[in-house]
Amino acid sequence: MDPMALGQMKDVFMMLTMWVFVGAVLYIIATALRRRQRNQMQQHVLDKFASAKDFADFVQSPAGQKYVESFADTTTSSQGAILNSVRVGVVLLFIGIGFALTNLGHEHNFLPLRIGTLFVAVGLGFLISAAISFWLVKKFEKEAKE
């Protein structure tokens, strides 16, 4: 293969990897901000009650039941947690592969290869964690049915 074409392919791939990395960082920041905002809103709603009786009356109302259900869904959704782990693992895996591939033809520069290896290892960790979580959820559901 022509060295000039190989250099251009590496530049395009490196630019693509950089944009994927920036997108992943922005996604993580946006998710954290959204979670923080939701937690602040829930705390604000809970602060509005003057006594435990007021809160108990609210929880027994249809609006209160809907509020508690939405809160319970976000904290106990195993499917959401597993899918999030898979999503993060796949993104980190591809970022790591991208970093590792930018080292092609530059045997003297090991920094991108080391960074890529780190991202691949963390991405595989997330994927393995998601697989174990999925297996455990299925096992617990099976035991609950028995």
Residue pairs with C-beta under 8 A, 6 or more apart in sequence:
6 104
6 105
7 105
10 101
10 102
10 104
10 105
13 98
13 101
13 102
14 98
14 102
16 98
17 95
17 98
17 99
17 101
17 102
20 91
20 94
20 95
20 98
21 95
21 98
24 91
24 92
24 95
38 74
42 71
45 67
46 55
49 55
49 58
57 64
58 64
58 67
59 65
59 67
59 68
74 80
78 133
78 137
79 137
81 133
82 130
82 133
82 134
82 137
83 130
85 126
85 127
85 129
85 130
85 133
86 126
86 127
86 130
88 123
88 126
89 123
89 124
89 125
89 126
89 127
89 129
89 130
90 123
90 127
91 123
92 119
92 120
92 122
92 123
92 126
93 119
93 120
93 123
93 124
93 127
94 123
95 116
95 119
95 123
96 115
96 116
96 117
96 118
96 119
96 120
96 121
96 122
96 123
97 116
97 120
98 116
99 112
99 113
99 115
99 116
99 119
100 112
100 113
100 116
100 117
100 120
101 116
102 112
102 116
103 109
103 110
103 112
103 113
103 116
106 112
